[in-house]
Amino acid sequence: MIVEVIVDVAAYPIDRPFDYIVPEAFQTTIERGIRVKVPFGRRKVVGYVTNIKNESELALSKLRPIEELIDIEPVLSEEQLMLSRWLATETLAYQIDALQVMLPAAMRAKYDKFIVVQDSEKIQDENFQRLLAGRKRIPLSAINDAGLFRILKSYVAEEIVTVDTAVQQQVDVKKVRTIHIEEKEKLLQVKETIQQNAIRQIELIDWLIEHAGQSVQAKQIFEATGIQSNVLKTMIERGAAQETYEEVYREPTSPELQDVPIPEKLTDEQDQALHPIRQAIMDDRHETFLLHGITGSGKTEVYLQAITKVLEKGQEAIVLVPEISLTPQMTARFKARFGQLVAVLHSALSAGEKYDEWRKIHRGEVKVVVGARSAIFAPFENIGIIILDEEHESTYKQEESPRYHARDVAIKRSEYYKCPVLLGSATPSLESYARASKDVYTLLTLKNRAKSQQLPEVEVVDMRQQLKSGNRSMFSIPLAEAIRERLERNEQSVLFLNRRGFSSFVLCRDCGTTVECPNCDISLTYHRAHELLKCHYCGHEERVPTVCPQCESEHIRFFGTGTQKVEEEIAKIFPDARVIRMDVDTTRRKGAHERLLRQFSEGKADILLGTQMIAKGLDFPNITLVGVLAADTTLHLADFRAAEKTFQLMTQVSGRAGRHELPGEVYIQTYSPEHYAIELAKEQHYEPFYQMEMQSRRQFGYPPFYFFTLIQFSHEDVLKVSDFANRGTTFLRGNLSSNTVIIGPTAAAISRVNNRYRYQCLIKYKKEPKLTETLQQLIRMYRTDWIKSGLIMTVDVDPMSIF
C-alpha cells in the first residue's frame, strides 16, 4: 500500500504530493486526511495523507516508509481535502498552507532537534563530554559554540552521534488529576488504621466519607480541606481512593452581558424573509441569499430561526461575525437559544481553548459554531446553513497566504453540502448587492425595525462652521450639549473615532519636520499613556522628543486626534463622566473585550469611546446617543472603496442608538457635509448610495465592473525591487490579453515598511482566461530564481485595498 503525502515544508519544489510506503502495522488504520510523521531528506516532518493507492511511478526500492501515525482518525474530511485543493488553486498558495489553515494552530507541528549518542566510548573531546554530562540525549539548542558545532559535525559524519527530530503538536490535550473516592464502608475501615496523632489524615478521611462514591478533581479536595498533596497520596496508598488523569476541555469564559432578550415572534417582514431560506433548507438546495436589513431590523432573529430549522433536520450551522468585539454578544445570544450546542472560534481564545473548541466540533458534540473568519473551516460534515453577519466587512478577507475570502469559501462549502448561504448586512458590499440585482444571489429585505422604533435622528455637524465660530474643541457644541443631557438622564453614549493613540503625528512648527519611523515611510503615532511614539506597521517605539530632531526647536507639537486624546478631552469637559475606551491598545489582554463590554452593559460607564470595533453589532438598551467625531477619517483615503467604507461605518455606528424603548440621536461631525456618502448615511438610504457609487465605479473602471489582482514586490534594496517589479510587469504584459490593463509598476502608497521598499502593479480585467496560468508561471519564476536574491512577492486576487 502506498500513500500520497503533502509534507509540512512550504517551498516551491516541494509543493506536491510525495509517495511513501505504508508499513503492514499501519495498513488497517491509515486513512485519507490523517497526519503522519515521515522521513524527508535527513529530517522527520509532519505530513497529511491526501490519497491512498497501490502503485507508484517510482520503484518501490526508492520509496521510504511512514514512521508514525499521529492521528487515529482523520483530522481532515474528504470535503476539506477537496476544499484545500480548490483553495490552493484559487489563491495561488502552497498546498500545505491550504491544508493547515483548516486546522487550529495548536495542531501544527513543533520540531525539536536532539543530539543522540550512539557510541559514548568514541567521544574523546572533553568539552563535548562536559556538555553531555553523561546523558545519551540532549537538545541541539544546547550547543551555542562554533567549536562544539565543528566537533558535532565530525561526530555525525563518523556516526558516533546522530541528530534526531522530535515532532509533536504545539498544544496537548488538557488532563486533570481526578480522585475516585471509595464507598463508605471501605473508608471507615481505612479510618481505623490511621493513628490518632495523624490529624491531617483524619480530617481528610472524614471529608472523603462525606463524599463517598464520588469522583472529584484533586484541586477541589485541596481547596476544601487545605491539606497537602502528600496527605492525599497517603490516603490513595491506603486504598481510600484511586486517581486517574482525565481529559477536560478548556472552556472559554462566557460573558454575562446585560442583554435584552430577542423576541422570538417574528414580524411579518421577518417571516417573509425567512420563508425562502427555510424552503432552501428543506429542499437541500444550494442558494446564496443576501439579507439586506436596516440596523435594528431583526436580522439576528432570522438567523436564529433558520438555524432552529437546520437543527431540527439534524444538521449543523456556521455563523461568522467580522470582529472579536461582536463575538461576546452574539455568542451570548446563541448560547441562550441553543445552550451547549454552541462552540466559539475566534482569535482572542488561547491556542488550547481553540484546540478544545475544534475538538468539540470534530467529535460532533456541538451543532453551531459562532466565530470570526477562520471558523468557516469548522470541521462539520453535515452543514445545513452558513451565515455571514455584516458580510460587507473587509476582515472576512485573509491578508496572509492563503488569501481567501470567507464568503467565497462559504459558497464553495455550501455547494458541496447543498445548503443555503445567508449574507446579512444593513450596508451590503457593492459586489454582493450587484450580484443580487442580477439574480446571482437572492435578495431579501427588512425595511423596518423589528420593534417598529423610529430610526435615530441624525444631525450632520459642519466642523468648518464650528471653527469659524471659535470652537477649536474636538467636540462640536451640539454634541457636547447632547452628551451633557445624557449624563443628566443616566443614559449611555457611544463616541466613535476610527483612530487609536493620542494624536496622529508629531510636527515641528518651526521647520515642518514630522517625526517618522526609521524603518517605514510613515509618521509615528503619539501614545500618551506611556509617553511613546509608535509605528502601527512595524511596531517600532521611541521616546517622545522634547526638541525637534532636525532644527532643535522646542516648538514641537502633537497634531491630529486619537482615542487617547479624546478620552483626555472628555475628562476636562465632563469630569464626572465614566468612560470606557475600546481600541487595540486597551483590548490587547485576553478577555479584555468581554470585560469592557460587560462593564458597559451593566451600566458601569456613561460613555463608550472606541474605534471601528464598536461601530457594529452592539445592542444595548440604554444607548440613546452616538457621536461620530471625525467622519472624514476614512472618506479621503486614497482608496476606491473610501466612500463605501465611510457610508457603511456611518450607517452602522448610527444604528447603535435607539434600538429599544428609548429614542436615539446621532451627531456626525465632518468637514465634508455635502459629500453624498455622509448625506445618504444620515437617512440610511442604501439604494440611492448604491446607484451613485456604482455610477462612479463604472466611470473610473473599478469593481464590480472590473476585477483586480494586486502584485506586490518588496526588497531591502530599492533598485533591486524596482528592477524585479519591471521584470514582473513586462512578463505579464507579454502573456495576458490586450483587453487586460496592467497599471504600474509604481511605488506603494507606503513605499517602505520595516526597512523593505515596496513596489506594486495592478492587473485590471473583465475576462482574462489566461490569468491563473500566467500568474502561476510568474510565481514559478519568483520561487525558483528571484526569491534567492531576498525578494518577497505576493499575489492578491480580488484585494480589499489596492494601496
VOGU-3710 file (C-alpha; in Angstrom, 3 decimals, decimal comma):
1> mivevivdva> 0,000/0,000/0,000  1,263/3,480/-0,954  0,079/6,900/0,225  0,477/10,384/-1,211  1,616/12,831/1,466  1,789/16,648/1,432  4,715/17,416/3,745  4,964/20,355/6,149  7,532/22,282/4,097  6,430/25,480/2,318
11> aypidrpfdy> 8,836/25,587/-0,629  8,229/25,601/-4,368  9,948/22,307/-5,410  8,148/20,520/-2,556  4,654/21,849/-3,355  3,344/18,438/-4,477  2,438/15,039/-3,004  5,248/12,574/-2,188  4,792/8,801/-2,228  5,500/6,696/0,886
21> ivpeafqtti> 5,122/3,001/1,653  2,676/2,100/4,431  4,180/-0,469/6,857  1,983/-3,505/7,444  1,227/-2,445/11,029  -0,480/0,759/9,786  -2,328/-0,658/6,769  -5,635/-1,316/8,543  -5,746/2,110/10,209  -4,365/4,514/7,595
31> ergirvkvpf> -6,955/6,855/6,027  -7,035/9,952/3,864  -6,926/13,105/5,994  -4,761/11,831/8,861  -1,393/13,295/9,877  1,712/11,142/9,713  5,361/11,526/10,624  7,606/10,813/7,640  11,337/10,974/6,836  12,083/13,831/4,457
41> grrkvvgyvt> 15,688/14,239/3,430  17,693/13,998/6,654  14,887/15,103/8,921  11,452/13,984/10,046  8,412/16,119/9,297  4,650/16,003/9,627  2,650/15,259/6,523  -1,013/14,962/5,508  -2,244/11,837/3,708  -4,207/13,032/0,674
51> nikneselal> -4,503/9,787/-1,301  -4,111/6,005/-0,941  -3,096/3,855/-3,923  -1,499/0,555/-4,865  1,132/1,710/-7,338  3,740/4,446/-7,657  5,597/5,864/-10,629  8,789/5,360/-8,621  10,373/1,982/-7,950  9,345/0,532/-4,570
61> sklrpieeli> 13,014/0,337/-3,573  13,203/4,149/-3,758  10,179/4,735/-1,512  10,606/5,285/2,216  8,137/4,074/4,846  5,897/6,170/7,072  7,395/6,299/10,565  4,377/7,089/12,712  0,636/7,791/12,602  -0,071/10,990/14,538
71> diepvlseeq> -3,871/10,556/14,397  -6,073/7,513/14,909  -8,885/9,024/12,843  -8,757/11,706/10,093  -8,464/15,344/11,163  -9,478/16,470/7,655  -12,617/15,178/5,935  -12,892/14,276/2,237  -14,690/17,601/1,696  -11,884/19,545/3,403
81> lmlsrwlate> -9,232/17,791/1,289  -11,162/18,798/-1,840  -11,605/22,309/-0,459  -7,857/22,629/0,206  -7,068/21,793/-3,437  -9,563/24,410/-4,628  -8,185/26,956/-2,142  -4,570/26,418/-3,204  -5,520/26,930/-6,871  -7,812/29,946/-6,338
91> tlayqidalq> -5,460/31,848/-4,037  -2,204/30,660/-5,683  -0,987/29,322/-2,328  1,139/26,347/-1,289  -0,925/23,184/-0,740  0,461/22,840/2,795  -0,786/26,364/3,662  -4,244/25,487/2,308  -4,342/22,322/4,441  -3,050/23,935/7,634
101> vmlpaamrak> -5,451/26,898/7,535  -8,247/24,387/8,206  -6,773/23,231/11,500  -6,231/25,113/14,772  -2,676/26,419/15,222  -2,279/24,085/18,208  -2,301/21,091/15,837  0,565/22,378/13,738  3,844/20,620/14,292  6,601/21,713/16,638
111> ydkfivvqds> 10,024/20,466/15,550  12,723/19,989/18,203  16,156/18,597/17,269  18,114/16,378/19,650  21,668/15,012/19,672  21,508/11,248/20,297  24,696/9,453/21,382  25,249/6,138/19,540  28,728/5,220/20,874  29,783/7,149/24,009
121> ekiqdenfqr> 33,204/5,456/24,224  34,340/7,132/20,995  33,619/10,652/22,296  37,087/11,923/23,242  36,594/15,727/23,222  36,463/16,984/26,839  34,214/19,987/26,068  31,733/17,718/24,316  31,833/15,254/27,229  31,154/18,139/29,646
131> llagrkripl> 28,191/19,214/27,502  26,708/15,704/27,551  27,317/15,250/31,309  26,679/11,519/30,941  23,393/11,963/29,057  22,570/9,974/25,924  20,223/12,635/24,500  20,426/16,443/24,682  18,674/19,261/22,773  20,626/20,598/19,782
141> saindaglfr> 19,909/24,113/21,095  22,328/23,367/23,999  25,226/23,936/21,552  25,919/27,631/21,039  29,676/27,489/20,417  31,221/27,328/16,914  33,941/24,926/18,081  31,430/22,467/19,503  29,430/22,665/16,254  32,527/21,591/14,282
151> ilksyvaeei> 33,087/18,672/16,643  29,404/17,724/16,372  29,633/17,652/12,554  32,654/15,336/12,676  30,907/13,009/15,168  27,783/12,928/12,964  29,924/12,089/9,912  31,524/9,207/11,862  28,048/8,123/13,119  29,206/8,442/16,729
161> vtvdtavqqq> 26,160/10,664/17,328  23,039/11,313/15,262  20,718/14,303/15,109  17,101/13,283/15,638  13,997/15,418/15,050  11,195/15,127/17,593  7,854/16,085/16,125  4,995/16,971/18,392  1,822/19,015/18,478  2,146/22,561/19,818
171> vdvkkvrtih> -0,629/22,106/22,409  -1,661/18,843/24,051  -4,959/17,632/25,416  -5,580/19,085/28,878  -5,830/16,488/31,633  -6,734/16,946/35,274  -5,967/14,757/38,259  -9,244/13,137/39,281  -9,814/11,308/42,564  -12,373/8,449/42,645
181> ieekekllqv> -13,452/8,059/46,295  -14,270/4,554/47,588  -17,595/3,602/49,227  -18,287/4,500/52,888  -17,640/1,003/54,347  -14,167/0,868/52,838  -13,374/4,399/54,069  -14,413/3,513/57,631  -12,044/0,525/57,532  -9,199/2,787/56,381
191> ketiqqnair> -10,002/5,293/59,154  -9,483/2,602/61,808  -5,882/2,109/60,587  -4,969/5,800/60,974  -3,057/6,795/64,127  -4,764/9,357/66,388  -1,937/11,880/66,074  -2,228/11,946/62,214  -4,644/14,886/62,430  -4,481/15,909/58,724
201> qielidwlie> -5,128/12,339/57,581  -8,170/12,103/59,889  -9,509/15,438/58,556  -9,111/14,178/55,019  -10,732/10,765/55,625  -13,705/12,494/57,305  -14,112/14,704/54,197  -13,845/11,659/51,923  -16,527/9,828/53,986  -18,880/12,797/53,412
211> hagqsvqakq> -18,272/12,484/49,632  -18,081/8,679/49,437  -18,540/7,178/45,976  -17,946/10,471/44,173  -15,291/11,494/41,631  -13,774/14,933/42,217  -10,785/16,876/40,931  -7,762/16,839/43,267  -7,640/20,636/43,379  -11,208/20,700/44,793
221> ifeatgiqsn> -10,066/18,479/47,662  -7,070/20,733/48,358  -9,286/23,851/48,331  -11,966/22,289/50,580  -9,650/20,729/53,182  -6,407/22,741/52,973  -4,351/19,506/53,042  -1,078/18,960/51,168  -0,641/16,650/48,186  1,410/14,118/50,204
231> vlktmierga> -1,532/13,548/52,611  -3,810/12,710/49,691  -1,127/10,425/48,271  -1,001/8,519/51,596  -4,791/8,040/51,543  -4,631/6,700/47,973  -1,892/4,253/49,015  -4,087/3,106/51,932  -6,891/2,332/49,450  -9,296/5,168/50,337
241> aqetyeevyr> -9,365/6,404/46,730  -7,970/5,883/43,256  -6,519/8,539/40,953  -6,658/8,981/37,194  -5,807/11,784/34,795  -8,923/12,625/32,796  -9,254/14,708/29,672  -11,138/18,010/30,063  -11,942/20,909/27,759  -10,569/24,382/28,351
251> eptspelqdv> -13,812/26,345/28,460  -13,647/29,909/27,036  -15,064/32,415/29,503  -18,620/33,238/28,507  -19,509/36,903/29,110  -22,605/37,637/31,152  -23,802/40,715/29,266  -26,899/42,573/30,447  -28,747/41,927/27,217  -32,330/42,431/26,137
261> pipekltdeq> -33,869/39,106/25,029  -34,620/38,973/21,315  -38,355/38,443/20,690  -38,858/35,006/19,145  -42,136/36,025/17,500  -41,309/37,214/14,017  -42,734/40,307/12,373  -44,498/39,777/9,030  -41,439/41,191/7,269  -39,051/38,834/9,082
271> dqalhpirqa> -41,333/35,864/8,359  -41,452/36,803/4,686  -37,642/36,939/4,544  -37,267/33,645/6,421  -39,694/31,662/4,199  -37,397/31,171/1,140  -34,430/30,357/3,442  -36,469/27,649/5,196  -37,572/26,310/1,827  -33,957/26,028/0,641
281> imddrhetfl> -33,074/24,190/3,890  -35,956/21,734/3,433  -35,139/21,153/-0,248  -31,386/20,634/0,419  -30,741/23,364/-2,143  -27,592/25,403/-2,563  -28,647/29,045/-2,800  -26,983/32,292/-1,718  -29,279/34,815/-0,022  -28,442/38,471/0,645
291> lhgitgsgkt> -30,455/39,704/3,626  -30,454/43,495/3,403  -31,997/44,788/6,627  -31,638/48,231/8,202  -29,924/48,434/11,601  -32,212/47,018/14,304  -34,463/45,230/11,799  -34,042/41,847/13,499  -31,570/40,062/11,214  -30,221/38,072/14,197
301> evylqaitkv> -33,641/36,561/14,893  -33,903/35,481/11,251  -30,512/33,754/11,685  -31,668/32,040/14,889  -34,932/30,786/13,368  -33,121/29,485/10,259  -30,638/27,613/12,473  -33,509/26,139/14,523  -34,853/24,621/11,288  -31,400/23,250/10,438
311> lekgqeaivl> -31,030/21,643/13,888  -34,476/20,061/13,564  -33,153/18,327/10,446  -30,161/17,044/12,423  -27,730/19,295/10,553  -25,121/21,881/11,610  -24,676/25,638/11,228  -21,705/28,013/10,899  -22,185/31,687/11,854  -19,411/34,172/11,057
321> vpeisltpqm> -19,029/37,622/12,598  -16,345/40,105/11,449  -14,994/41,428/14,762  -13,979/39,802/18,032  -15,971/42,525/19,785  -19,173/41,191/18,207  -18,492/37,639/19,340  -19,362/38,036/23,084  -22,834/39,426/22,438  -23,548/37,126/19,505
331> tarfkarfgq> -22,246/34,117/21,457  -24,378/35,023/24,497  -27,492/35,185/22,301  -26,808/31,905/20,529  -25,993/30,119/23,797  -29,209/31,488/25,332  -31,131/29,852/22,456  -29,120/26,683/21,772  -27,248/26,095/25,054  -24,371/23,609/24,996
341> lvavlhsals> -24,731/23,017/21,255  -22,692/26,188/20,562  -18,910/26,362/20,098  -16,889/29,571/19,736  -13,858/30,169/17,494  -12,023/33,495/17,335  -8,519/34,901/17,712  -8,951/36,080/21,312  -9,046/32,461/22,538  -5,831/30,826/23,694
351> agekydewrk> -4,317/28,123/21,479  -5,546/25,490/23,948  -9,093/26,862/24,045  -9,254/26,941/20,225  -7,992/23,380/20,074  -10,628/22,186/22,527  -13,446/24,033/20,742  -12,234/22,478/17,466  -12,270/19,004/19,067  -15,873/19,512/20,253
361> ihrgevkvvv> -16,855/20,341/16,670  -14,829/17,464/15,197  -16,373/14,965/17,618  -19,903/16,138/16,834  -20,548/17,356/20,399  -21,828/20,751/19,159  -24,052/21,748/16,244  -23,480/25,513/15,925  -20,197/27,405/15,544  -20,019/31,158/16,120
371> garsaifapf> -16,725/32,761/15,224  -14,571/35,043/13,142  -13,143/34,383/9,662  -11,303/31,103/10,362  -14,496/29,477/11,707  -15,535/28,989/8,068  -13,304/25,872/8,133  -15,120/24,328/11,140  -14,880/20,519/10,668  -18,603/19,812/10,370
381> enigiiilde> -19,666/17,048/7,989  -23,392/17,758/7,632  -23,702/21,531/7,216  -27,257/22,871/6,821  -26,595/26,627/6,620  -23,668/29,081/6,619  -24,322/32,655/7,783  -22,050/35,700/7,347  -23,206/38,593/9,517  -22,049/42,070/8,371
391> ehestykqee> -20,995/40,453/5,107  -19,533/43,711/3,758  -16,646/43,738/6,257  -13,101/43,650/4,889  -11,966/41,449/7,818  -13,510/38,461/6,019  -10,523/38,616/3,644  -7,341/36,917/4,887  -4,247/39,077/4,391  -1,662/36,254/4,560
401> spryhardva> -1,354/33,147/2,422  -3,760/31,611/1,545  -5,507/34,921/0,765  -9,083/33,638/0,808  -12,361/35,490/1,301  -14,647/33,748/3,803  -17,665/34,477/1,570  -16,123/32,535/-1,343  -15,210/29,608/0,921  -18,760/29,619/2,375
411> ikrseyykcp> -20,293/29,402/-1,096  -17,879/26,601/-2,108  -18,709/24,570/1,016  -22,435/25,135/0,558  -22,222/23,738/-2,996  -20,793/20,511/-1,560  -23,387/20,206/1,211  -26,300/21,505/-0,929  -27,287/24,075/1,677  -28,056/27,826/1,683
421> vllgsatpsl> -25,603/30,649/2,441  -27,080/33,703/4,153  -25,206/37,009/3,820  -26,592/39,670/6,162  -25,902/43,405/6,309  -27,508/46,816/6,678  -24,922/48,064/4,164  -24,047/45,213/1,767  -20,844/45,399/-0,242  -21,407/46,759/-3,727
431> esyaraskdv> -20,209/43,464/-5,193  -22,833/41,448/-3,258  -25,671/43,881/-3,982  -24,734/43,915/-7,691  -24,896/40,103/-7,741  -28,272/40,212/-6,009  -29,583/42,749/-8,537  -28,544/40,321/-11,323  -30,216/37,355/-9,533  -26,897/35,616/-8,850
441> ytlltlknra> -27,887/35,966/-5,176  -31,480/36,052/-3,911  -32,256/39,450/-2,342  -34,302/39,566/0,879  -35,102/42,895/2,545  -36,072/44,132/6,003  -37,067/47,792/5,674  -38,397/48,373/9,209  -37,003/47,958/12,699  -38,193/44,800/14,453
451> ksqqlpevev> -39,853/46,694/17,320  -41,236/49,393/14,977  -38,968/52,021/16,562  -38,040/55,051/14,525  -34,521/55,301/13,157  -32,452/57,685/15,284  -32,493/61,395/14,473  -29,217/62,156/12,688  -27,651/65,606/12,612  -24,615/66,339/10,453
461> vdmrqqlksg> -22,417/68,992/12,098  -20,254/71,110/9,796  -16,990/71,448/11,720  -15,881/74,277/9,421  -18,649/76,440/10,913  -17,667/75,362/14,444  -14,108/76,506/13,702  -15,322/79,857/12,358  -17,364/80,456/15,487  -14,219/79,968/17,605
471> nrsmfsipla> -14,825/76,369/18,809  -11,462/74,622/18,491  -12,500/71,605/20,601  -12,900/68,173/19,023  -16,494/68,280/20,330  -18,990/70,455/18,471  -21,355/72,474/20,661  -24,453/70,384/19,707  -22,673/67,100/20,502  -21,283/68,402/23,810
481> eairerlern> -24,784/69,521/24,874  -26,265/66,151/23,848  -23,657/64,277/25,942  -24,401/66,538/28,910  -28,131/65,766/28,586  -27,451/62,003/28,564  -25,300/62,262/31,649  -28,131/64,113/33,449  -30,676/61,464/32,366  -28,368/58,493/33,228
491> eqsvlflnrr> -28,442/57,295/29,621  -25,444/55,954/27,734  -23,490/57,410/24,803  -21,188/55,873/22,213  -18,417/58,013/20,709  -16,715/56,734/17,606  -13,301/57,709/16,242  -11,511/55,439/13,820  -8,010/56,204/15,048  -6,217/54,951/18,140
501> gfssfvlcrd> -3,421/56,650/20,034  -3,309/60,213/21,370  -2,641/62,102/18,154  -1,805/61,227/14,578  1,674/62,705/14,353  4,270/64,950/15,988  5,338/68,000/13,975  7,827/70,833/14,450  6,137/74,215/13,927  9,408/75,922/13,057
511> cgttvecpnc> 10,830/73,693/10,308  7,823/71,438/9,498  9,620/68,172/10,324  7,338/65,218/11,120  8,790/62,518/13,365  8,818/59,411/11,164  9,507/55,722/11,743  13,153/54,868/10,940  12,001/51,589/9,323  8,904/52,735/7,404
521> disltyhrah> 7,856/55,759/5,365  5,092/56,702/7,786  4,818/59,167/10,663  4,875/57,824/14,210  1,713/57,952/16,327  1,859/59,522/19,777  0,595/57,336/22,663  0,087/59,419/25,790  -0,229/56,587/28,338  3,463/55,618/28,102
531> ellkchycgh> 4,772/58,840/26,501  5,832/56,872/23,421  5,789/57,308/19,671  4,754/54,069/17,952  4,706/52,766/14,386  1,499/50,839/13,705  3,179/48,983/10,814  6,445/47,518/12,147  5,986/48,032/15,915  8,942/50,449/16,363
541> eervptvcpq> 8,731/52,539/19,558  10,727/55,524/20,800  10,507/58,197/23,479  8,802/61,476/22,628  11,421/64,095/21,654  11,476/67,339/23,664  13,131/69,250/20,808  12,938/68,880/17,034  15,485/66,275/15,834  16,245/68,486/12,794
551> cesehirffg> 16,369/72,127/13,939  16,376/71,559/17,745  13,392/73,871/18,155  11,264/73,413/21,272  8,096/74,170/19,256  7,299/70,504/18,636  3,586/69,668/18,960  1,069/66,883/18,548  -1,364/67,105/15,632  -4,477/65,145/14,748
561> tgtqkveeei> -6,753/63,289/17,116  -6,690/59,786/18,581  -8,863/57,906/21,078  -6,494/58,655/23,995  -6,680/62,372/23,276  -10,482/62,237/23,108  -10,560/60,420/26,455  -8,485/63,202/27,997  -10,731/65,884/26,477  -13,849/64,157/27,858
571> akifpdarvi> -12,272/64,216/31,330  -11,842/68,008/31,022  -15,306/68,819/29,658  -17,290/66,151/31,567  -15,263/65,467/34,735  -17,973/63,254/36,268  -18,432/61,016/33,209  -17,333/57,401/33,497  -15,572/56,421/30,253  -14,621/53,050/28,771
581> rmdvdttrrk> -12,160/53,206/25,866  -12,103/50,292/23,423  -9,310/50,150/20,875  -6,385/47,849/20,034  -4,372/49,263/22,964  -6,996/48,628/25,659  -8,079/45,203/24,366  -4,675/43,536/23,990  -5,024/41,363/27,080  -7,018/38,165/26,976
591> gaherllrqf> -10,671/38,656/27,923  -10,427/42,467/27,712  -13,181/42,745/25,063  -15,650/40,785/27,178  -14,717/42,601/30,393  -15,150/46,088/28,919  -18,427/45,214/27,174  -19,773/43,615/30,353  -18,948/46,738/32,357  -20,752/48,891/29,796
601> segkadillg> -23,758/46,543/29,615  -24,051/46,674/33,430  -24,203/50,478/33,342  -20,791/50,963/34,979  -19,866/53,595/32,380  -21,682/56,506/30,783  -19,629/56,756/27,595  -18,166/54,022/25,386  -15,372/55,511/23,276  -13,794/53,423/20,578
611> tqmiakgldf> -12,565/52,649/17,095  -14,442/50,634/14,482  -14,650/47,608/16,779  -17,635/49,338/18,465  -19,278/50,505/15,234  -21,453/47,465/14,647  -23,323/44,629/16,278  -23,555/46,132/19,766  -27,123/46,189/21,067  -27,631/47,781/24,487
621> pnitlvgvla> -30,984/49,270/25,512  -29,657/52,356/27,311  -27,642/53,785/24,376  -29,510/56,846/23,150  -26,669/58,925/21,709  -23,995/58,185/19,135  -21,324/60,707/18,219  -19,044/60,292/15,189  -16,139/62,591/15,975  -14,433/62,656/12,559
631> adttlhladf> -16,371/61,199/9,649  -13,597/62,310/7,269  -11,049/59,803/8,661  -11,982/57,177/6,074  -13,559/59,476/3,471  -10,394/60,950/1,979  -8,202/57,851/1,901  -6,535/57,011/-1,419  -8,836/54,017/-1,862  -11,595/53,464/-4,413
641> raaektfqlm> -13,717/51,993/-1,572  -13,311/55,114/0,633  -16,874/56,408/0,084  -18,345/52,918/0,524  -16,429/52,329/3,776  -17,472/55,736/5,110  -21,142/55,151/4,286  -21,024/51,699/5,891  -19,313/52,940/9,061  -21,632/55,928/9,467
651> tqvsgragrh> -24,745/53,791/8,944  -23,543/51,008/11,245  -22,480/53,284/14,077  -25,699/55,311/13,793  -27,622/52,072/14,211  -26,291/51,598/17,770  -28,679/54,284/19,081  -32,355/53,975/19,991  -32,664/50,246/19,321  -35,182/49,708/22,126
661> elpgevyiqt> -37,749/51,827/24,004  -35,668/54,995/24,330  -35,390/57,182/21,190  -31,936/57,636/19,670  -29,949/60,601/18,408  -26,795/60,696/16,258  -24,306/63,507/15,589  -21,877/63,142/12,692  -19,035/65,680/12,782  -17,405/66,306/9,418
671> yspehyaiel> -15,555/68,827/7,274  -17,322/67,443/4,156  -21,052/67,577/4,990  -22,003/67,864/1,309  -20,424/64,503/0,325  -23,052/62,014/-0,843  -21,711/59,250/1,457  -22,363/61,479/4,505  -25,715/62,846/3,268  -27,147/59,414/2,422
681> akeqhyepfy> -25,791/57,741/5,592  -27,756/60,344/7,554  -31,056/58,861/6,320  -29,723/55,271/5,966  -30,653/55,413/2,275  -28,694/52,493/0,853  -30,238/52,183/-2,623  -29,541/55,819/-3,682  -25,964/55,465/-2,363  -25,572/52,206/-4,295
691> qmemqsrrqf> -26,730/53,885/-7,538  -24,389/56,877/-7,121  -21,382/54,790/-6,126  -21,958/52,312/-8,977  -22,079/55,221/-11,400  -18,688/56,417/-10,098  -17,219/52,890/-10,240  -18,439/52,424/-13,825  -16,966/55,772/-14,856  -13,499/55,000/-13,449
701> gyppfyfftl> -13,444/51,253/-14,169  -13,432/49,918/-10,609  -15,023/46,735/-9,152  -17,619/45,342/-9,541  -17,301/46,376/-13,233  -13,722/45,137/-13,357  -11,726/42,571/-11,412  -8,373/43,411/-9,810  -5,293/41,368/-8,946  -2,553/43,126/-6,972
711> iqfshedvlk> 1,083/42,022/-7,155  3,478/43,490/-4,591  7,272/43,266/-4,592  9,454/44,109/-1,591  13,223/44,161/-1,055  15,778/45,882/1,190  17,394/47,411/-1,928  15,209/49,980/-3,718  16,978/49,457/-7,079  16,535/45,691/-6,950
721> vsdfanrgtt> 12,844/45,883/-6,057  12,282/48,364/-8,891  14,082/46,030/-11,327  12,091/42,946/-10,291  8,813/44,890/-10,431  9,651/45,967/-14,003  10,567/42,405/-14,994  7,352/41,026/-13,491  5,183/43,651/-15,176  6,900/43,105/-18,553
731> flrgnlssnt> 6,236/39,355/-18,264  2,543/39,971/-17,512  2,137/42,378/-20,445  3,667/39,795/-22,759  1,413/36,945/-21,639  -2,009/38,466/-20,890  -4,552/39,540/-23,497  -4,646/43,074/-24,913  -8,005/43,764/-23,194  -6,378/43,404/-19,790
741> viigptaaai> -4,932/46,617/-18,350  -1,713/46,478/-16,310  -1,087/49,552/-14,169  2,437/50,109/-12,904  4,870/49,226/-11,600  4,781/52,071/-9,079  5,959/52,584/-5,522  3,300/51,526/-2,992  1,426/54,252/-1,062  3,621/53,456/1,939
751> srvnnryryq> 6,801/52,851/-0,017  8,863/51,386/2,850  7,758/49,113/5,685  10,169/47,516/8,149  13,157/48,618/6,052  11,831/46,922/2,932  10,975/49,004/-0,148  7,659/48,167/-1,796  6,590/48,338/-5,442  3,387/47,044/-6,961
761> clikykkepk> 1,495/46,520/-10,179  -2,238/46,102/-10,697  -3,947/43,797/-13,197  -7,378/45,114/-14,207  -9,647/42,889/-16,309  -13,209/41,884/-17,150  -12,374/38,430/-18,532  -8,876/37,023/-18,633  -8,806/33,291/-19,493  -5,026/33,045/-19,091
771> ltetlqqlir> -4,809/34,850/-15,731  -4,322/31,847/-13,394  -1,881/30,124/-15,757  0,173/33,333/-16,225  0,255/34,111/-12,507  1,392/30,537/-11,774  4,236/30,980/-14,292  5,218/34,280/-12,644  5,159/32,624/-9,197  7,290/29,768/-10,578
781> myrtdwiksg> 9,903/32,313/-11,787  9,833/34,014/-8,392  10,080/30,820/-6,335  12,829/29,199/-8,418  15,055/32,234/-9,023  14,038/35,679/-7,740  13,463/34,573/-4,147  17,181/33,732/-3,825  18,072/37,428/-4,006  15,888/38,281/-0,989
791> limtvdvdpm> 12,799/39,431/-2,928  9,340/38,873/-1,445  6,491/38,803/-3,968  2,820/38,461/-3,062  -0,169/37,949/-5,359  -3,586/39,013/-4,064  -6,586/38,137/-6,246  -9,542/40,497/-5,558  -7,696/42,609/-2,934  -9,677/44,630/-0,380
801> sif> -7,336/47,591/-0,946  -5,043/48,429/-3,849  -2,780/50,880/-1,974
//
